[in-house]
Amino acid sequence: MISLSGTLPALLVFTTVARLRLAGSWRGRAKAVARLRPVVAGIVAAEDGSGAEQLRALSARLHRAERRALTEVVLSFLAKIRGPARQPLLDQLMHDGTVPRAYQDVHSRSWVRRAHGADILGRAGPPAAAEELAALLNDPTAEVRNIAAAGLPIVLDGERVDRWVVDALLRTATGARQLPAGLVVEVLHRLGSPVTPQLLVALSSGSDEVREIAAQTLGLLGATAGAEAAAGLAEVVHEPGGTTAVRARAASALGRLGLPAAVDPLLGALEEEQPPQVRRAAATALAELGSPTAIAPLTRLLDSGYSLASTAASSLARLGPRGLAALAEVARDHPGSTAGRYAQAELARHGVRGQRPARTPAAEPELTGTQLTGTRYWSR
């Protein structure tokens, strides 16, 4: 029988020493990071074009552990800097081997190394790294796919977005290796208005999942997507035989565009023959646009079922004094009706007495279709 009386104490001592060394290593790196951060900040702030040389000289004076800390600091600065000031940092990561190693890591058998390589390329890779990241969108591990997708807008910052990049992202909407739809929308949105033409193609001919992503992204792009996007979304809203989810998503996107051309298609989507989900989305979108022409159609919806009527009441309140006046009028004239109760409830939420009509300025100027970029799309 083998005795463990001497082995266990030795193992305990070994484990304790290893933990102390690891703790000391982390403390040492934290101190090095704190010491190097202001130095790197000064180098980045310099405008004499010597940033790359200064970082290289600094790295040469450091020992191995400090060079790892320098890499950590450089990566942290990259997350906060855009434009030409990034170039010295990118050059340093290429010079010290961080980026070349990342190119090797993305082809590793270990998903942890592939994820690490994708993270480095996404933060510090050149525009050409988009090809490696796009290939990783089909990686068998979800974490690797997510990290690769998030890195695409960074490596393509200010660069031309090729069609294959958008196609690769949209392909992840379906299949066994799909990405979360919200992540795909976020990445496409960060790529900016250059992706609009490809999104319009996807909106008209893609699968339902792809069409929903395209519609939502076009809405987030707002007015930069242009009149062509408004026309494409309006067509989907009234598409015969189109799925309700896609049509409702298109209606919501029309409200976010902030274009006067979106009003009429949304008013048409309020009609009784339209699916309830589409009507609710259109009611909310009209409130986002702030168009006064929506007041009468929305008021008529107060006599509908709970979900649609409550959405209409909320949208009227968001239209400002005129919308509140319409609610007060319904509450006063029809106090016991379904419409009157919804109007009273909404007025109560806004601290307005339902039995009294809200005061409307006698000479309130007309709202115009002047487009604003932001949360309010119609101005006085």
Secondary structure, DSSP 8 states (H G I E B T S, - for coil): ----TTHHHHHHHHHHHHHHHHHHHHHHHHHHHHHHHHHHHHHHH--SS-HHHHHHHHHHTS-HHHHHHHHHHHHHHHTT--GGGGHHHHHHHHHTTHHHHHHHHTT-S-HHHHHHHHHHHHHH--GGGHHHHHHHTT-SSHHHHHHHHHHHHHHTTTS---HHHHHHHHHTTSSTT---HHHHHHHHHHH-GGGHHHHHHHHHHS-HHHHHHHHHHHHHHGGGG-HHHHHHHHHHHT-TT--HHHHHHHHHHHHHH--GGGHHHHHHTTSTTS-HHHHHHHHHHHHHHT-GGGHHHHHHGGGS-HHHHHHHHHHHHHT-HHHHHHHHHHHHH-TTSHHHHHHHHHHHHTT--TTS-----TT----B----SSS---B-
